[in-house]
Amino acid sequence: MDSPGEKETRWICPACGLLCDGKWKVCPACDYIREDGDELFEADPAELG
């Protein structure tokens, strides 16, 4: 369980467009490996359900 103060992050795979969890280093759909320069963004809490 994540601590309440921890922000959820997401990134969009540039290869296939899948919305990926910020904790993932590799896209599960196409095996794209996230580079350190790839942009992470904070997930909207409403999206997390």
N, C-alpha and C positions, 0 to 999 in steps of 0.2 A: 504494500500500500504506500502510495506517495505521501510525503508530508504535505500538510495543507498549504504551506507557503511556497511549495515548489510549482513553478509554471510548467504546464504541458506545452511542448513544442511540436511542430510539424514541419515537414518539408515536402515539396512536390518534386517527384522524380522527373528530371529533365528528359529522360529517355522514353517513359511511357505515360507520364502524367498522373500516376497514382499518388494520392495523399498519404504520406508515410509518417509514422511516429518518429519524433525527434530522437528517441533512444535507438532506433534502427540505424545501422551503418550501411545496410544493403537493402535495396528494394526487393520485397518478396515476390513481386510480379515478374520482374525482368532481370534481376540480379545486378542491377546498376549499383556500383559502389559509390556512396556519397563522399564527395570531396570536402575538405575542410572549408573551402571557399563557397560551397553551396549554401544558399540562404535558408536559415531556420526562421520560423515565425511562431509567435505565441498563438496557441489555439484559443478560439473563442470558447469560453466555458459552456456556452449554450450548445455547442456542437458535441461536447463530450458526453452528454446524456448521463 
